[in-house]
Amino acid sequence: MAITLFLVLLVFLWQTLYWTGVSALGWWKPYAVPSPVGVTQSFINLCKNNALAEATINSLVRGITGYLIAVIIGIVIGLLINHFTYLQKTLKPIVLGIQTLPSVCWVPFSILWFGLSTNAILFVVIMGSAFSIAISVDNAIKNIQPIYKKAALTMGANKRQMYINVIFPASLPEFVSGLKQGWSFAWRALMAGEVMTTSKGLGQTLIMGRDLADINQVMLVMVVIVIVGIIIDKYIFSIIEKRILSKRGLV
């Protein structure tokens, strides 16, 4: 109830600011500033032919596909970096450096290598999130209390048992947080990839709004992107994280 009231007040203030700045004082041009009424109209227009739903579904499919591939790659790289001292010294700085690159930097490579295709978008998503996940895996394992490993070694655990029964369970809470962060990077990278290609999705719908000088459509797509991100975090990652912490008596 409190959240609903807050959102209603926020929309009311937004519309009031729009009317004040555009109609009353003439500070802004109507085509340059979005309004709740205009965004709602854009939503109705895009829903008439299911364009918004189709774009959202396409983006979700690409985002999830690229993210799952990035998780596999990130886990492998993270485990290798953590396990081998040589890679810890040589490869990790490179991984950290690559992770600082904005996802849009990979778009020219993706277009040259894969053309204006879905594979190009997936490449941008993977490159935008895999290295973040790799760093998270390495940090999650490093932050395990040394006493756990020492106790396992004392009881005669081999390397396989160490990873399965000690390292993985102990690092799981921080690992899930890393996966959640990796998803946020993947979702942002997806928008960068779709903006630069012709594949139908939220990014391409946003660019269409820009090309048509329809600021309300641009704002609508931005709102949808935020809502999808919030839903996935609340109903997937937060639930998994809460269950893991609950089993450990941390919540």
N, C-alpha and C positions, 0 to 999 in steps of 0.2 A: 504493500500500500504506500509506504513512504517513497519507494523508488518511483512508482507510478506518478505520485504527486509531484515529485521533483522533476520528472521528465515533462509533465504537463506545464509546469511553471517555466521550464527551460524553453520549450517551444513557444509559449506565450511571450516570453521576453524576446526571443529571436524575431517573432513576427512583429512585435511592437517596435523593435529596433529598426527593422526593415521599413515599416511604414513611416517612422520618424525620419530616417535618413534619406529615403527615396521620395516619398510623397510630400511630407510636411516641410522638410528643410532643403531637399534637393541636393544633398551631399553626393549621392551616388546615382549612377545610371541603373535603370531597372534590369538591364541585361547583364550587368556586371556583378550583381549581388543576389545570391539565392535566398528564397523565402520558404517557410513551411508550406504555404499554399502552392507555390510553384513546384516544390519538390513532390508534393502530393499529386499534383496534376501530371507530372512526369511519370510518377509511379503508376498511375492509372493508364496512361498512354502505353507504357512498356508492358503492362500486364494484359492489354487487350489481345496481343498476338503471342503472348507467353514469352516475349523476348527476354525479359528480366529473369524469369525462372530458368530458361534455357541457358542463359549466360552464367547464372549462378551455379547451376549443376555442372556445366562444362568446366568452370574454374575449380570447383570442388574436386572433381574427378582428377584433373591435372595436378592440383595441389597435393592431394592425398597420394597419388601415384608417385610423384616426384619426391615427396617427403619420405615415403616408405623405402624407396631406393637410397635416399640420402641417409636414412637411419642405418641401413645395412653397411653402407660404405663408411659412415662415421664411426660405427662400433668397431669395425675391423681396424681402421686407422688408429682409433683411440687405444685399442688393446695393444697394437704393435708398438705404439709410442711408449706406452706404460711399461711394456714387458722388456723392451730392448733399450739399454742405456744409450747406445750409439744413436738410435733414432730419437731418443729424448733430447739429445744435444743438437742433432742436425736437422731432423724433420720437423720437430715441434715449432721452432721459430718460424719456419716457412709456413706451416699451417696457421699459426697465429697471424702472420703477415697477410696471407691470402684472405683470412676471415675479415680483415678490416676493409677489404675492397667492397664498394657498393655493388649490389647485384647487377645493376645496369651495365657495369663494365664487361660482363660476360655476354651481353646481348650481341655485339658485333661478331664475336666468335661463333655463337650459336647460329646466327643467320648464315655466316659463311660456310659452316660445317654441315648444317642440317636444313638450310633454307627456311622459308616461312612456313614452318610445320609445327605440329605438336611436339615433336622430338626436340625442337629448338627451345620451346618453353620448358620442357622437362629438364633440359640441360642447365638452364638458368636456375631453376628451382633447386636442383641437386647441388650445384656449385655454391648457391647462396646459403645452404643450410648444413651440408655434410661436414664441413670443417668446424662449425660451431658444435655439432654433436660430438665430433672426435675430441675436441677440447674438453667438453663436459664429461665424457667417459673417462678420460685421463685424470681429470680433477676429482671425479667421484671416487675412483679407486685410490688415489693418493690420500684423500681425506679420511680413509678408514683408519680407525684407531689401531696402532701397531700391536696392541695386546691381543687383538683377535687373531692376527696372523701368527704371532708367537705361540699362542695357545694351540692353534691348529697344528703347527709344526711339532710342538711338544707331544701331541697325541698321534704323530706319525702320518699326517695328511700329505699326500703327494700333490703335484701341481694341479692335476685335474680336480681333485677333491677340494683343493684350496679355492679354486675359482668357482666351482659349482656350489659348495656348501658354506663358504666364508665370504669371499670377495663380492660375488654377485648379490647375495642377500644384504650385506652390510652397505653396499654402495647404491642400493635400489632407490632410496628416497631422493638422493641428490641426482641420480641418473634420470629419474622421471622429471625432475625440474629442468634438467638439461634437454630432455626431449621436448618439453613444453616450449623452451626457448628456441629450440631448433624449428618447431612448427611456426613460430612467429616469424623467424627468418625466411622460412619456406613460403609462407603466405605473402610476405612482402616481395620476395623474389618473383613469385608467380605474377604479381601485378606488373612488375618491371618487364617480364618476358611477354606478357599479353599486350602491353601497351605498344611494343615494337613490332608485333606480328599482326597477321590478318585473321588469326583463329578467333572464333566467336567466344567471348568470355566477358567477365566484368571489366578487365583492363581495356579491351577493345570497345566495349560499350561506353566507357569513360572517355576514350579518345573520340568516339563519334559525337559525344556531347560537346567536346571541345571544338571539333571541326564545324559543328552546326551553331557554335556560339550559344549553346544551351547550358548555361551555368547551373540550372536546376537539375538537369540530368547528370551533370558531373557530380553535384553534391549528393544526389540520390545514390549513385554508385559508391561514393565514399562512405555513406551511411551503411549501405548493404555490406561493404567490406568489413567495416567495424563490427556490425551485428554478427556476421558469420564468425569472425574471430572470437567474439565474446561467447557465443554459443558453444563453440568447440572447446574453448578453455573451461567453461563452466560445467558442461555436461560430459566431458571426456577426461581431460587432464586433471581437473580439480577433484573429480570423483575418484580417479585412480590414486592420486596423491593422498587424498584423505583416508582412503582405505589402507594404504601402505603405512601411513603414520599412525592410524588407529591401531593396527596390529602390533605396533611397537610401543603403544601407550603414550604417544607424543601429542595426541589431541584428545 
